[in-house]
Amino acid sequence: MFSTKLDPVVGHVMRSSIFCKSLLLALIIGFLLSLLSEDLYKFLAIRVHGLLPPNFHVWTVVTYGLVERNIVCLVWSVCSVHLASTLLEPVWGPIELLRFLAIVQVATALIIPTLCFSAYVIFYKDEELLFRSAFAGFTAFDGAIFVAIKQFLPDSVLLATPMGRIKNCHLPMIALIVVSVLAVCQIIGFSVPLMVIVGESVAWIYLRFYQRHSNGNKGDMSEHFTWASFFPSYLQPLASAVSNPIYAFLLRMKVCQPAIRHVDFNQLHSVSVVLPDAETQDAERRRQKALRDLTERLNRQKTETSEWPDMDEGEGGGRSETARAHITPQHGSPLSFASDEMRHSVSDYADASVADGKKPLLVLEDSS
């Protein structure tokens, strides 16, 4: 029975890409080797003094993610790789996913030792922090995957509770809260929450400002992907008050680029304003929703109009044509209602297409 329940999981892994299979295999082998050899674990994990001269253990920047001793973190890493293979790799491709992984892992490997060394020098002289603390595992990338899912599918509902709905946009904060609670309960190490914070921050900075898209745009300046959106709604004004001055400072230092809004003068007759840096995914979701609503309303119109009697059944063709000529959709009639619904659906679809800088497929003009 147990093997039967695992068949779908095993089948999905076997159908996954070579990148996913290789990463899962490396994580499992690294977990086993970490348990079997203490010396190997110390050799591959990051230690603050190991990156400093005269040691220069630079290989640990790459290898620290492959060694893990906690089964909870290993299970989370396996699930994260599964999500990345299912949701992100089909859209990004294996090269972009590998680039995202490398940026998050390498940046985390450099930031955390820097923070620890700064804390050692400025605040307190704790030799355990500098010489004996080890950082290892894939949890930085695990948190980064949740940030990418928040960007890609922010409004998908995961769970409906009496207190509200849990969506994909809540995953990064939920992950941070859960690992913090587990660390307090000593189920996982205290380094895990720090790695999750750094991994999520690096992922957001890359996706927000630097990731290049196929249409030539860079980053994602959507409103649902601001730094304040990671916090609950009642804390977002405070988060915005903190993040906006920092963003303005980074703009002056030319670390980040401002959101550039373009106006397409070739389509001014349709009053089309193109905002490529902010609207690509939002406009696509609106257009798909409007197209789905249009299809449903057209199908409902066909059902309603098919119930009207065929006027050709009268005596003689002339009487039928005369009767047909006097049928006009009065206000409030089924024909008028169906026509209005179709007009509104087409209008919604056209508006969504215009918001995305595309010409609408169909334009209805009101003769009245």
N, C-alpha and C positions, 0 to 999 in steps of 0.2 A: 504493500500500500504506500509506504514512504517513497519507494522508487517511482511509483506511478505519479505521485504528486510532483516529483522533481523532473519528470519527463519534459514538460513545457519549457522549464528553465534551461535544461540541458540542450533541448532542441534550438532554443533561441541563441544560446552561446555558440553552437555549432554553425548556425547560419550567419553569425556576426562577421565583421570584417577581420582581416589579419591583424590590424592594429589593436582591435579590442581583444582578440584571443591572446596576442603576445603580451599585452599589458596585464591581463588577468593571470596568465601563467607566471609572469615575473613577480607579481604581488604574492602569489601563493608560495612560490619558491623562496622569496625573500623572507616571508613569515616563518617558514620552516627552518631556514638557516639561522634566523635570529634566535629561535628557541634552542637550537642545537649548539650554537657557538657564541659565547660571550665575547670573545676576542674579535670575531668577525663583525658582530654588531657594533662594537666600539670603533672598528676600522671603517665602517661604512656610514655610520651616523654622524651628524654634525655636532661638534663641540666648539664652544666659542674660542678656546685657546688653540684649537686645531687649525683654525683658519688664519691665526695670527702668526707672524714670524717668530721663531724660525721654522715652524712646523709646515705651514702652507699645505694643508690637506685639501686641496682644491677639488679633488674627485668627489668629496662628500656632498658638494653642491648638486651633483647628479644622482648619487647613489642613496642619499638619505631617504628619498621617497619610496624606495623598494624594500626597506627593512622596517618591520612592524612587529611588535610583541603583543599587542592587545587585540584579542579576538573581536571585540566590539568595533574597534576602528577598522579592522580588516573587513568585516561584513559591510560596514558603511562604504568602504572604498570599492568593494566589488559591486555594490548597488549603484554607486556613482558612475563607475565605468559602464555599467549596463545602461544607465540613463543617457550618458554621453553618446554611446553607440546608437541608441534608439532615436533620440530627439535631435541631437546636434550634428552628428556626423553626416546624416543624409542631407542636411542643409548646408553645412560649412564645407564638408569634404574632409578626408583624413589629414590633408596637409595643414589646413587651418586649425583643426582640432589639435594636432600635434604642436603647432606653434603656440596655441593657447595654453596647452599643458606645460610647455617649456618655459613660457614667460611667467606663469604663476609659480611654478616650482623653483625656478632659479631666483626670481625676485624674492620669494619667501626665504630661501636659503641665505640670501645676503642681508635682508632687512632684520630678521630675528637676531642673529649674532651681533649686528650693529646696535640694536636696542639693548641687548643684554650687556654688552661692553659699556655702553653709555651709562646704564643704570649702575654698573659696578664702579665706574669712575666717579660719577656725580653724587649718587645717593648713599651707597653703602658698600663696604669692601667685603662682599660675600664670596669667598673662594669657591664655594660649591657652585654658584652660578657661573663662574668663569671656567672652572676646571672639570667639574664632575657632571654638570647638566648636559644631557644629550637630547637632540631634536631629531626625530625620525618619523616616517609615516607619510601617508598620502592625503592627510586631512585638509591640507591647504587647497589641493585640487578638488576635494569633495565639496568644500564650501564654495569654491569658484563655480562649480557646475550648477549649484542652486542660483547663483547670480545670473548665469547665462540663461537658465530656464525662466527666471523672472523677466528677463529682457524679451525672450522669444514668445512665451505664452503667459503673460502676466495675469489674465483674468480667468483662467481655467480654475474651476472650483474643485478642490481636492476632498473637502469634508464640510458638511453642513452641521453646525452645532447650535444648541439653544442660544449661545452667546454671539453667534455670527458664523459666517462662512470663512473657511480657510482656503486661500487661493495660492497659486504659485508665487505670487509677489510676496507672500509672507515667509517663504521657505528660508531665505538667508537669515532672518532674525530668529526664526524658530530653531534653526540648526545651532546658532550661537547660544541660545538659551539652554538647549538640551545638553550640549557638551559642557557648558559651565556647571550645570547641575550635576552631571556625571563626574566632573572633576572634583567638585565639593564632596561628593559621596565616595571619592577615591576609587571609582570604577575605571577611570582613565586618568592619564597624567595631566598635570596643570599646564603643560606645554601645548596641549591640543587646542584649548580655546584661543590661545595666542596665535597659533598657526591658522586657525579658521578665520580670525579677524584679519590677519594679514593677507591670506589667500582671497577672501572676499573683496578686500579693498583693492588689491592689485587687479583682480578680474574686472571690477567695476571701472577702474581708471582706463584699462585697456579697451573694454567694450564701449565705454562712453566717449572716448576721445581719439583713439588710435586705430581701431580695427578698420581695415579697408574692405569695402563691399564691391560686388561685381559691377555696380553702376558708377563706380568712381568716387563715391562718397566715403568719408572717413568718420567713424564713430556713430553714435546714436544719441541725438539730442532730444529724444521724446520726453514728454512731461512725465510719463509713468516710470521713467528710468532715472529720475533725479536722485541725488544722494539722500534727500529728505524722505523720499518714498520708501526707504528701507525701514522707517520707523512707523509706529502706529499713528493714525490720523491726528490724534490730539497732541502728539509731540512733533508733528511735521513743521508747524510754524517756528518752533524753537530750533529745530534742526536746520531749517532754511536760514534763520538768522545767524547761525554759526557757519554754514557752508558758503553762503553768498560772499562774505568778505574774503574768505580763503580763495574762492574761485576768481574774484576780481584781482587779488594779488598775483595769482598764477598767470592770469591774462597779461598783467603788466610785465611779469618776468618772462613772458612768451613761452611758458611751459605748456600751456593749453591754448587752443585756438577758439575764437568766438564762433557761435552759431551763425553761419552765413545764409541769408535768405535771398533767393533769386526770383526775379520776375521775368517770365517768358514773354517778350514783346511780340513774338509771332502769333500769340494766341490772346491778345488783349481784347479781341472782339467777343470772346467768351468769358472775359474777366477771370482768367486763369492765373493764379499765383502759385508758384512752385516753391515748396520748402523742402528741398531734398535732404537736409540734415536732420529734420525733425519728424517728418510725416510718413516716411516710406511704409513702415509696418502698420501704423495706425490707419492710414488711408486704405491700405490693402484689406485690412479687416473690415472697415466700413463698407468698402465696395462689395466684398463677398457677402456681407450681411444684407445689403440692399438688393443684390442680385438674387439671393435666396428668397427674400420677401417678395420680389417681383414675380418669381416663378410660382410661388404658392398662390399669389393673388390672381395670376393669369389662369391657373388651373381651377381656382374657385369660380372665376368668371365663366369659364367654359361649362362648368356644372350648372350654374344658375341659368345661363342663356339656353342650354339644351332643353330646359323644361318648358319653354315657350312653344305654342302651337305653330305648326308649319302653315304659313299663309297661302302656300301653293295649293292647299287642299280644297280651296273654294271652287265654286262653279265657274269654269272658264278662266282663262289666263288674265283677262282684263280686270275682272273684279278682284282677283288676288293681288295684282300689281297696284290697283287703286287703294286697296286696304293697306298694303305694305307702305305706300307712300305717305299715309297719314299717321304711321306709327313713329312717334318721336319720343326720345327718352325725357320724360318730365322730371322735374326736381323731386327727389325722393323715391323715384321708381327704381326697380332692380337694375335696369340697364344704366341709369345715371349713376347709381352707387358703384357698380362694377367699373364704369368708365373712370370715375373719380379715383377709385382705389388703384387702378392701373396707372393713372397719371401720376399719383403720388409716389408709387413704387419706382416708376421710370425716373421721376424727378430726384428721388433719393439716390438712385444708382448713378445718375448723371452728376449730381453734386459730389459724390464720393470719387468719381473718375476725375472730375475737374480738380478736386483737392489733391489728387495724385499727379496732376500735370498731364492727364490724358484726355483726349477728346471723347465725349460721350458717344456711345453707339447709337443712341436714339434720342431725339429731341422732339417733344410735343409742344405745339404752340396753341394757346387758348384763343380760339376765334372770337370768344365773347369779350 
